[in-house]
Amino acid sequence: MLQAESGTLLFTTGGGAIAPYPMLATVNIAQAGRRNFAINLHNTLADDGIYAANVAINLMIGA
């Protein structure tokens, strides 16, 4: 990607990365860290034509 000066890195997490759920506190910490990593990666690589993003999928699958 650096040689091509183009590319996209897409990370996915649950909605707890943005709006934490008390019952998933420990998982939310990891998701927030992944989101922060993606944002910092984007800020570092954007000038080189590489886009990094995080998509938080915020839904509960019920029975």
mmCIF file of the N, C-alpha and C atoms, coordinates in Angstrom:
data_MODEL
# 
_entry.id   MODEL 
# 
loop_
_atom_site.group_PDB 
_atom_site.id 
_atom_site.type_symbol 
_atom_site.label_atom_id 
_atom_site.label_alt_id 
_atom_site.label_comp_id 
_atom_site.label_asym_id 
_atom_site.label_entity_id 
_atom_site.label_seq_id 
_atom_site.pdbx_PDB_ins_code 
_atom_site.Cartn_x 
_atom_site.Cartn_y 
_atom_site.Cartn_z 
_atom_site.occupancy 
_atom_site.B_iso_or_equiv 
_atom_site.pdbx_formal_charge 
_atom_site.auth_seq_id 
_atom_site.auth_comp_id 
_atom_site.auth_asym_id 
_atom_site.auth_atom_id 
_atom_site.pdbx_PDB_model_num 
ATOM 1   N N  . MET A 1 1  ? 0.816   -1.187  0.000  1.00 0.00 ? 1  MET A N  1 
ATOM 2   C CA . MET A 1 1  ? 0.000   0.000   0.000  1.00 0.00 ? 1  MET A CA 1 
ATOM 3   C C  . MET A 1 1  ? 0.864   1.257   0.000  1.00 0.00 ? 1  MET A C  1 
ATOM 4   N N  . LEU A 1 2  ? 1.953   1.202   0.751  1.00 0.00 ? 2  LEU A N  1 
ATOM 5   C CA . LEU A 1 2  ? 2.820   2.373   0.783  1.00 0.00 ? 2  LEU A CA 1 
ATOM 6   C C  . LEU A 1 2  ? 3.461   2.623   -0.573 1.00 0.00 ? 2  LEU A C  1 
ATOM 7   N N  . GLN A 1 3  ? 3.865   1.556   -1.260 1.00 0.00 ? 3  GLN A N  1 
ATOM 8   C CA . GLN A 1 3  ? 4.451   1.735   -2.593 1.00 0.00 ? 3  GLN A CA 1 
ATOM 9   C C  . GLN A 1 3  ? 3.420   2.238   -3.585 1.00 0.00 ? 3  GLN A C  1 
ATOM 10  N N  . ALA A 1 4  ? 2.199   1.719   -3.509 1.00 0.00 ? 4  ALA A N  1 
ATOM 11  C CA . ALA A 1 4  ? 1.134   2.130   -4.437 1.00 0.00 ? 4  ALA A CA 1 
ATOM 12  C C  . ALA A 1 4  ? 0.535   3.480   -4.057 1.00 0.00 ? 4  ALA A C  1 
ATOM 13  N N  . GLU A 1 5  ? 0.821   3.936   -2.838 1.00 0.00 ? 5  GLU A N  1 
ATOM 14  C CA . GLU A 1 5  ? 0.238   5.175   -2.309 1.00 0.00 ? 5  GLU A CA 1 
ATOM 15  C C  . GLU A 1 5  ? -1.282  5.150   -2.408 1.00 0.00 ? 5  GLU A C  1 
ATOM 16  N N  . SER A 1 6  ? -1.853  3.982   -2.116 1.00 0.00 ? 6  SER A N  1 
ATOM 17  C CA . SER A 1 6  ? -3.294  3.807   -2.197 1.00 0.00 ? 6  SER A CA 1 
ATOM 18  C C  . SER A 1 6  ? -3.689  2.575   -1.396 1.00 0.00 ? 6  SER A C  1 
ATOM 19  N N  . GLY A 1 7  ? -4.840  2.621   -0.775 1.00 0.00 ? 7  GLY A N  1 
ATOM 20  C CA . GLY A 1 7  ? -5.337  1.452   -0.076 1.00 0.00 ? 7  GLY A CA 1 
ATOM 21  C C  . GLY A 1 7  ? -6.261  1.820   1.062  1.00 0.00 ? 7  GLY A C  1 
ATOM 22  N N  . THR A 1 8  ? -6.971  0.813   1.539  1.00 0.00 ? 8  THR A N  1 
ATOM 23  C CA . THR A 1 8  ? -7.903  1.008   2.639  1.00 0.00 ? 8  THR A CA 1 
ATOM 24  C C  . THR A 1 8  ? -7.756  -0.128  3.641  1.00 0.00 ? 8  THR A C  1 
ATOM 25  N N  . LEU A 1 9  ? -7.707  0.220   4.901  1.00 0.00 ? 9  LEU A N  1 
ATOM 26  C CA . LEU A 1 9  ? -7.714  -0.738  5.997  1.00 0.00 ? 9  LEU A CA 1 
ATOM 27  C C  . LEU A 1 9  ? -9.035  -0.534  6.738  1.00 0.00 ? 9  LEU A C  1 
ATOM 28  N N  . LEU A 1 10 ? -9.858  -1.571  6.787  1.00 0.00 ? 10 LEU A N  1 
ATOM 29  C CA . LEU A 1 10 ? -11.166 -1.457  7.428  1.00 0.00 ? 10 LEU A CA 1 
ATOM 30  C C  . LEU A 1 10 ? -11.235 -2.411  8.608  1.00 0.00 ? 10 LEU A C  1 
ATOM 31  N N  . PHE A 1 11 ? -11.493 -1.876  9.780  1.00 0.00 ? 11 PHE A N  1 
ATOM 32  C CA . PHE A 1 11 ? -11.622 -2.652  11.002 1.00 0.00 ? 11 PHE A CA 1 
ATOM 33  C C  . PHE A 1 11 ? -13.082 -2.635  11.430 1.00 0.00 ? 11 PHE A C  1 
ATOM 34  N N  . THR A 1 12 ? -13.549 -3.708  12.042 1.00 0.00 ? 12 THR A N  1 
ATOM 35  C CA . THR A 1 12 ? -14.920 -3.742  12.544 1.00 0.00 ? 12 THR A CA 1 
ATOM 36  C C  . THR A 1 12 ? -14.910 -4.064  14.033 1.00 0.00 ? 12 THR A C  1 
ATOM 37  N N  . THR A 1 13 ? -15.844 -3.464  14.730 1.00 0.00 ? 13 THR A N  1 
ATOM 38  C CA . THR A 1 13 ? -16.043 -3.735  16.151 1.00 0.00 ? 13 THR A CA 1 
ATOM 39  C C  . THR A 1 13 ? -17.537 -3.709  16.419 1.00 0.00 ? 13 THR A C  1 
ATOM 40  N N  . GLY A 1 14 ? -17.898 -4.010  17.654 1.00 0.00 ? 14 GLY A N  1 
ATOM 41  C CA . GLY A 1 14 ? -19.278 -3.859  18.077 1.00 0.00 ? 14 GLY A CA 1 
ATOM 42  C C  . GLY A 1 14 ? -19.540 -2.424  18.480 1.00 0.00 ? 14 GLY A C  1 
ATOM 43  N N  . GLY A 1 15 ? -20.790 -2.131  18.725 1.00 0.00 ? 15 GLY A N  1 
ATOM 44  C CA . GLY A 1 15 ? -21.180 -0.771  19.105 1.00 0.00 ? 15 GLY A CA 1 
ATOM 45  C C  . GLY A 1 15 ? -20.596 -0.314  20.420 1.00 0.00 ? 15 GLY A C  1 
ATOM 46  N N  . GLY A 1 16 ? -20.155 -1.267  21.239 1.00 0.00 ? 16 GLY A N  1 
ATOM 47  C CA . GLY A 1 16 ? -19.553 -0.898  22.517 1.00 0.00 ? 16 GLY A CA 1 
ATOM 48  C C  . GLY A 1 16 ? -18.287 -0.075  22.386 1.00 0.00 ? 16 GLY A C  1 
ATOM 49  N N  . ALA A 1 17 ? -17.711 -0.038  21.206 1.00 0.00 ? 17 ALA A N  1 
ATOM 50  C CA . ALA A 1 17 ? -16.532 0.810   20.977 1.00 0.00 ? 17 ALA A CA 1 
ATOM 51  C C  . ALA A 1 17 ? -16.890 2.285   21.079 1.00 0.00 ? 17 ALA A C  1 
ATOM 52  N N  . ILE A 1 18 ? -18.164 2.596   20.854 1.00 0.00 ? 18 ILE A N  1 
ATOM 53  C CA . ILE A 1 18 ? -18.621 3.988   20.871 1.00 0.00 ? 18 ILE A CA 1 
ATOM 54  C C  . ILE A 1 18 ? -19.533 4.262   22.063 1.00 0.00 ? 18 ILE A C  1 
ATOM 55  N N  . ALA A 1 19 ? -20.495 3.379   22.290 1.00 0.00 ? 19 ALA A N  1 
ATOM 56  C CA . ALA A 1 19 ? -21.448 3.506   23.394 1.00 0.00 ? 19 ALA A CA 1 
ATOM 57  C C  . ALA A 1 19 ? -21.402 2.212   24.209 1.00 0.00 ? 19 ALA A C  1 
ATOM 58  N N  . PRO A 1 20 ? -20.603 2.169   25.275 1.00 0.00 ? 20 PRO A N  1 
ATOM 59  C CA . PRO A 1 20 ? -20.388 0.932   26.029 1.00 0.00 ? 20 PRO A CA 1 
ATOM 60  C C  . PRO A 1 20 ? -21.652 0.350   26.671 1.00 0.00 ? 20 PRO A C  1 
ATOM 61  N N  . TYR A 1 21 ? -21.686 -0.968  26.720 1.00 0.00 ? 21 TYR A N  1 
ATOM 62  C CA . TYR A 1 21 ? -22.735 -1.701  27.418 1.00 0.00 ? 21 TYR A CA 1 
ATOM 63  C C  . TYR A 1 21 ? -22.139 -2.226  28.724 1.00 0.00 ? 21 TYR A C  1 
ATOM 64  N N  . PRO A 1 22 ? -22.777 -1.960  29.876 1.00 0.00 ? 22 PRO A N  1 
ATOM 65  C CA . PRO A 1 22 ? -22.224 -2.421  31.160 1.00 0.00 ? 22 PRO A CA 1 
ATOM 66  C C  . PRO A 1 22 ? -21.962 -3.925  31.196 1.00 0.00 ? 22 PRO A C  1 
ATOM 67  N N  . MET A 1 23 ? -22.820 -4.728  30.577 1.00 0.00 ? 23 MET A N  1 
ATOM 68  C CA . MET A 1 23 ? -22.665 -6.184  30.637 1.00 0.00 ? 23 MET A CA 1 
ATOM 69  C C  . MET A 1 23 ? -21.499 -6.688  29.784 1.00 0.00 ? 23 MET A C  1 
ATOM 70  N N  . LEU A 1 24 ? -20.943 -5.826  28.950 1.00 0.00 ? 24 LEU A N  1 
ATOM 71  C CA . LEU A 1 24 ? -19.830 -6.202  28.074 1.00 0.00 ? 24 LEU A CA 1 
ATOM 72  C C  . LEU A 1 24 ? -18.604 -5.317  28.305 1.00 0.00 ? 24 LEU A C  1 
ATOM 73  N N  . ALA A 1 25 ? -18.418 -4.891  29.544 1.00 0.00 ? 25 ALA A N  1 
ATOM 74  C CA . ALA A 1 25 ? -17.387 -3.892  29.855 1.00 0.00 ? 25 ALA A CA 1 
ATOM 75  C C  . ALA A 1 25 ? -15.997 -4.291  29.366 1.00 0.00 ? 25 ALA A C  1 
ATOM 76  N N  . THR A 1 26 ? -15.576 -5.521  29.594 1.00 0.00 ? 26 THR A N  1 
ATOM 77  C CA . THR A 1 26 ? -14.217 -5.900  29.214 1.00 0.00 ? 26 THR A CA 1 
ATOM 78  C C  . THR A 1 26 ? -14.044 -5.949  27.703 1.00 0.00 ? 26 THR A C  1 
ATOM 79  N N  . VAL A 1 27 ? -15.065 -6.397  26.990 1.00 0.00 ? 27 VAL A N  1 
ATOM 80  C CA . VAL A 1 27 ? -15.010 -6.424  25.528 1.00 0.00 ? 27 VAL A CA 1 
ATOM 81  C C  . VAL A 1 27 ? -15.025 -4.998  24.975 1.00 0.00 ? 27 VAL A C  1 
ATOM 82  N N  . ASN A 1 28 ? -15.801 -4.122  25.613 1.00 0.00 ? 28 ASN A N  1 
ATOM 83  C CA . ASN A 1 28 ? -15.866 -2.729  25.162 1.00 0.00 ? 28 ASN A CA 1 
ATOM 84  C C  . ASN A 1 28 ? -14.508 -2.046  25.225 1.00 0.00 ? 28 ASN A C  1 
ATOM 85  N N  . ILE A 1 29 ? -13.705 -2.393  26.232 1.00 0.00 ? 29 ILE A N  1 
ATOM 86  C CA . ILE A 1 29 ? -12.362 -1.809  26.356 1.00 0.00 ? 29 ILE A CA 1 
ATOM 87  C C  . ILE A 1 29 ? -11.519 -2.178  25.142 1.00 0.00 ? 29 ILE A C  1 
ATOM 88  N N  . ALA A 1 30 ? -11.553 -3.447  24.760 1.00 0.00 ? 30 ALA A N  1 
ATOM 89  C CA . ALA A 1 30 ? -10.786 -3.900  23.593 1.00 0.00 ? 30 ALA A CA 1 
ATOM 90  C C  . ALA A 1 30 ? -11.298 -3.243  22.310 1.00 0.00 ? 30 ALA A C  1 
ATOM 91  N N  . GLN A 1 31 ? -12.621 -3.127  22.179 1.00 0.00 ? 31 GLN A N  1 
ATOM 92  C CA . GLN A 1 31 ? -13.196 -2.516  20.981 1.00 0.00 ? 31 GLN A CA 1 
ATOM 93  C C  . GLN A 1 31 ? -12.831 -1.039  20.877 1.00 0.00 ? 31 GLN A C  1 
ATOM 94  N N  . ALA A 1 32 ? -12.872 -0.348  22.005 1.00 0.00 ? 32 ALA A N  1 
ATOM 95  C CA . ALA A 1 32 ? -12.494 1.070   21.994 1.00 0.00 ? 32 ALA A CA 1 
ATOM 96  C C  . ALA A 1 32 ? -11.023 1.232   21.622 1.00 0.00 ? 32 ALA A C  1 
ATOM 97  N N  . GLY A 1 33 ? -10.188 0.307   22.104 1.00 0.00 ? 33 GLY A N  1 
ATOM 98  C CA . GLY A 1 33 ? -8.768  0.342   21.735 1.00 0.00 ? 33 GLY A CA 1 
ATOM 99  C C  . GLY A 1 33 ? -8.563  0.121   20.246 1.00 0.00 ? 33 GLY A C  1 
ATOM 100 N N  . ARG A 1 34 ? -9.304  -0.826  19.673 1.00 0.00 ? 34 ARG A N  1 
ATOM 101 C CA . ARG A 1 34 ? -9.204  -1.094  18.223 1.00 0.00 ? 34 ARG A CA 1 
ATOM 102 C C  . ARG A 1 34 ? -9.646  0.131   17.430 1.00 0.00 ? 34 ARG A C  1 
ATOM 103 N N  . ARG A 1 35 ? -10.739 0.768   17.863 1.00 0.00 ? 35 ARG A N  1 
ATOM 104 C CA . ARG A 1 35 ? -11.240 1.983   17.179 1.00 0.00 ? 35 ARG A CA 1 
ATOM 105 C C  . ARG A 1 35 ? -10.188 3.095   17.248 1.00 0.00 ? 35 ARG A C  1 
ATOM 106 N N  . ASN A 1 36 ? -9.598  3.271   18.428 1.00 0.00 ? 36 ASN A N  1 
ATOM 107 C CA . ASN A 1 36 ? -8.572  4.296   18.596 1.00 0.00 ? 36 ASN A CA 1 
ATOM 108 C C  . ASN A 1 36 ? -7.367  4.014   17.717 1.00 0.00 ? 36 ASN A C  1 
ATOM 109 N N  . PHE A 1 37 ? -6.977  2.737   17.629 1.00 0.00 ? 37 PHE A N  1 
ATOM 110 C CA . PHE A 1 37 ? -5.860  2.338   16.767 1.00 0.00 ? 37 PHE A CA 1 
ATOM 111 C C  . PHE A 1 37 ? -6.155  2.690   15.309 1.00 0.00 ? 37 PHE A C  1 
ATOM 112 N N  . ALA A 1 38 ? -7.365  2.400   14.842 1.00 0.00 ? 38 ALA A N  1 
ATOM 113 C CA . ALA A 1 38 ? -7.737  2.698   13.458 1.00 0.00 ? 38 ALA A CA 1 
ATOM 114 C C  . ALA A 1 38 ? -7.692  4.201   13.188 1.00 0.00 ? 38 ALA A C  1 
ATOM 115 N N  . ILE A 1 39 ? -8.186  4.987   14.118 1.00 0.00 ? 39 ILE A N  1 
ATOM 116 C CA . ILE A 1 39 ? -8.171  6.447   13.952 1.00 0.00 ? 39 ILE A CA 1 
ATOM 117 C C  . ILE A 1 39 ? -6.731  6.962   13.891 1.00 0.00 ? 39 ILE A C  1 
ATOM 118 N N  . ASN A 1 40 ? -5.885  6.478   14.799 1.00 0.00 ? 40 ASN A N  1 
ATOM 119 C CA . ASN A 1 40 ? -4.484  6.912   14.798 1.00 0.00 ? 40 ASN A CA 1 
ATOM 120 C C  . ASN A 1 40 ? -3.744  6.437   13.555 1.00 0.00 ? 40 ASN A C  1 
ATOM 121 N N  . LEU A 1 41 ? -4.053  5.224   13.099 1.00 0.00 ? 41 LEU A N  1 
ATOM 122 C CA . LEU A 1 41 ? -3.442  4.713   11.878 1.00 0.00 ? 41 LEU A CA 1 
ATOM 123 C C  . LEU A 1 41 ? -3.829  5.585   10.690 1.00 0.00 ? 41 LEU A C  1 
ATOM 124 N N  . HIS A 1 42 ? -5.097  5.967   10.629 1.00 0.00 ? 42 HIS A N  1 
ATOM 125 C CA . HIS A 1 42 ? -5.543  6.847   9.543  1.00 0.00 ? 42 HIS A CA 1 
ATOM 126 C C  . HIS A 1 42 ? -4.803  8.186   9.592  1.00 0.00 ? 42 HIS A C  1 
ATOM 127 N N  . ASN A 1 43 ? -4.716  8.761   10.786 1.00 0.00 ? 43 ASN A N  1 
ATOM 128 C CA . ASN A 1 43 ? -4.029  10.050  10.919 1.00 0.00 ? 43 ASN A CA 1 
ATOM 129 C C  . ASN A 1 43 ? -2.565  9.962   10.509 1.00 0.00 ? 43 ASN A C  1 
ATOM 130 N N  . THR A 1 44 ? -1.952  8.808   10.708 1.00 0.00 ? 44 THR A N  1 
ATOM 131 C CA . THR A 1 44 ? -0.556  8.613   10.346 1.00 0.00 ? 44 THR A CA 1 
ATOM 132 C C  . THR A 1 44 ? -0.367  8.380   8.850  1.00 0.00 ? 44 THR A C  1 
ATOM 133 N N  . LEU A 1 45 ? -1.290  7.627   8.219  1.00 0.00 ? 45 LEU A N  1 
ATOM 134 C CA . LEU A 1 45 ? -1.103  7.206   6.831  1.00 0.00 ? 45 LEU A CA 1 
ATOM 135 C C  . LEU A 1 45 ? -1.884  8.001   5.787  1.00 0.00 ? 45 LEU A C  1 
ATOM 136 N N  . ALA A 1 46 ? -2.764  8.873   6.209  1.00 0.00 ? 46 ALA A N  1 
ATOM 137 C CA . ALA A 1 46 ? -3.620  9.589   5.252  1.00 0.00 ? 46 ALA A CA 1 
ATOM 138 C C  . ALA A 1 46 ? -2.813  10.381  4.228  1.00 0.00 ? 46 ALA A C  1 
ATOM 139 N N  . ASP A 1 47 ? -1.732  11.003  4.640  1.00 0.00 ? 47 ASP A N  1 
ATOM 140 C CA . ASP A 1 47 ? -0.917  11.782  3.705  1.00 0.00 ? 47 ASP A CA 1 
ATOM 141 C C  . ASP A 1 47 ? -0.230  10.900  2.660  1.00 0.00 ? 47 ASP A C  1 
ATOM 142 N N  . ASP A 1 48 ? -0.145  9.595   2.937  1.00 0.00 ? 48 ASP A N  1 
ATOM 143 C CA . ASP A 1 48 ? 0.446   8.647   1.983  1.00 0.00 ? 48 ASP A CA 1 
ATOM 144 C C  . ASP A 1 48 ? -0.607  7.987   1.101  1.00 0.00 ? 48 ASP A C  1 
ATOM 145 N N  . GLY A 1 49 ? -1.871  8.456   1.190  1.00 0.00 ? 49 GLY A N  1 
ATOM 146 C CA . GLY A 1 49 ? -2.927  7.918   0.334  1.00 0.00 ? 49 GLY A CA 1 
ATOM 147 C C  . GLY A 1 49 ? -3.576  6.646   0.855  1.00 0.00 ? 49 GLY A C  1 
ATOM 148 N N  . ILE A 1 50 ? -3.339  6.314   2.113  1.00 0.00 ? 50 ILE A N  1 
ATOM 149 C CA . ILE A 1 50 ? -3.916  5.108   2.700  1.00 0.00 ? 50 ILE A CA 1 
ATOM 150 C C  . ILE A 1 50 ? -4.975  5.518   3.718  1.00 0.00 ? 50 ILE A C  1 
ATOM 151 N N  . TYR A 1 51 ? -6.160  4.952   3.565  1.00 0.00 ? 51 TYR A N  1 
ATOM 152 C CA . TYR A 1 51 ? -7.280  5.268   4.421  1.00 0.00 ? 51 TYR A CA 1 
ATOM 153 C C  . TYR A 1 51 ? -7.498  4.130   5.404  1.00 0.00 ? 51 TYR A C  1 
ATOM 154 N N  . ALA A 1 52 ? -7.677  4.456   6.667  1.00 0.00 ? 52 ALA A N  1 
ATOM 155 C CA . ALA A 1 52 ? -7.989  3.461   7.695  1.00 0.00 ? 52 ALA A CA 1 
ATOM 156 C C  . ALA A 1 52 ? -9.260  3.895   8.411  1.00 0.00 ? 52 ALA A C  1 
ATOM 157 N N  . ALA A 1 53 ? -10.147 2.945   8.660  1.00 0.00 ? 53 ALA A N  1 
ATOM 158 C CA . ALA A 1 53 ? -11.419 3.283   9.299  1.00 0.00 ? 53 ALA A CA 1 
ATOM 159 C C  . ALA A 1 53 ? -11.889 2.126   10.171 1.00 0.00 ? 53 ALA A C  1 
ATOM 160 N N  . ASN A 1 54 ? -12.792 2.447   11.056 1.00 0.00 ? 54 ASN A N  1 
ATOM 161 C CA . ASN A 1 54 ? -13.438 1.458   11.925 1.00 0.00 ? 54 ASN A CA 1 
ATOM 162 C C  . ASN A 1 54 ? -14.942 1.570   11.715 1.00 0.00 ? 54 ASN A C  1 
ATOM 163 N N  . VAL A 1 55 ? -15.590 0.434   11.555 1.00 0.00 ? 55 VAL A N  1 
ATOM 164 C CA . VAL A 1 55 ? -17.055 0.384   11.466 1.00 0.00 ? 55 VAL A CA 1 
ATOM 165 C C  . VAL A 1 55 ? -17.555 -0.309  12.720 1.00 0.00 ? 55 VAL A C  1 
ATOM 166 N N  . ALA A 1 56 ? -18.355 0.393   13.498 1.00 0.00 ? 56 ALA A N  1 
ATOM 167 C CA . ALA A 1 56 ? -18.949 -0.184  14.707 1.00 0.00 ? 56 ALA A CA 1 
ATOM 168 C C  . ALA A 1 56 ? -20.360 -0.655  14.383 1.00 0.00 ? 56 ALA A C  1 
ATOM 169 N N  . ILE A 1 57 ? -20.583 -1.947  14.506 1.00 0.00 ? 57 ILE A N  1 
ATOM 170 C CA . ILE A 1 57 ? -21.895 -2.524  14.209 1.00 0.00 ? 57 ILE A CA 1 
ATOM 171 C C  . ILE A 1 57 ? -22.631 -2.640  15.531 1.00 0.00 ? 57 ILE A C  1 
ATOM 172 N N  . ASN A 1 58 ? -23.639 -1.803  15.703 1.00 0.00 ? 58 ASN A N  1 
ATOM 173 C CA . ASN A 1 58 ? -24.322 -1.669  16.985 1.00 0.00 ? 58 ASN A CA 1 
ATOM 174 C C  . ASN A 1 58 ? -25.707 -2.300  16.932 1.00 0.00 ? 58 ASN A C  1 
ATOM 175 N N  . LEU A 1 59 ? -25.752 -3.611  17.191 1.00 0.00 ? 59 LEU A N  1 
ATOM 176 C CA . LEU A 1 59 ? -27.042 -4.284  17.291 1.00 0.00 ? 59 LEU A CA 1 
ATOM 177 C C  . LEU A 1 59 ? -26.890 -5.527  18.132 1.00 0.00 ? 59 LEU A C  1 
ATOM 178 N N  . MET A 1 60 ? -27.968 -5.911  18.743 1.00 0.00 ? 60 MET A N  1 
ATOM 179 C CA . MET A 1 60 ? -27.990 -7.112  19.552 1.00 0.00 ? 60 MET A CA 1 
ATOM 180 C C  . MET A 1 60 ? -28.772 -8.174  18.808 1.00 0.00 ? 60 MET A C  1 
ATOM 181 N N  . ILE A 1 61 ? -28.227 -9.371  18.746 1.00 0.00 ? 61 ILE A N  1 
ATOM 182 C CA . ILE A 1 61 ? -28.936 -10.477 18.110 1.00 0.00 ? 61 ILE A CA 1 
ATOM 183 C C  . ILE A 1 61 ? -29.687 -11.213 19.209 1.00 0.00 ? 61 ILE A C  1 
ATOM 184 N N  . GLY A 1 62 ? -30.994 -11.185 19.115 1.00 0.00 ? 62 GLY A N  1 
ATOM 185 C CA . GLY A 1 62 ? -31.811 -11.807 20.160 1.00 0.00 ? 62 GLY A CA 1 
ATOM 186 C C  . GLY A 1 62 ? -32.408 -13.127 19.711 1.00 0.00 ? 62 GLY A C  1 
ATOM 187 N N  . ALA A 1 63 ? -32.964 -13.823 20.668 1.00 0.00 ? 63 ALA A N  1 
ATOM 188 C CA . ALA A 1 63 ? -33.597 -15.124 20.377 1.00 0.00 ? 63 ALA A CA 1 
ATOM 189 C C  . ALA A 1 63 ? -35.027 -14.943 19.922 1.00 0.00 ? 63 ALA A C  1 
# 
